[in-house]
């Protein structure tokens, strides 16, 4: 994998972070609204839906950030060696 592609994947991954958090909070809000229909008090319904949205949003954000911090290391195993490192890579392969 070329180095520029690895850097592009990391940049796109970080740019997708807000979209992922928004989508997860939307799904959490939807699930929370379904759960909140069991209550009769409107404020309780809002609280349950909001708590579910926050829980899903922050949980997905924490998992995504943790994954994105490991991406450079994961991609480094698939990247082509730099020109200055090629002779070491060839020697290690022999």
LINWOBEL-V835166 format. One record per run of one state. SS is the DSSP state (A for helix, B for strand, O for the rest). FROM is the first residue (numbers start at 1). LEN is the number of residues. If there is no record, write none. Layout:
BEGIN
SS/FROM/LEN
SS/FROM/LEN
END
This chain:
BEGIN
O/1/2
A/3/13
O/16/1
A/17/20
O/37/5
A/42/35
O/77/6
A/83/11
O/94/1
END
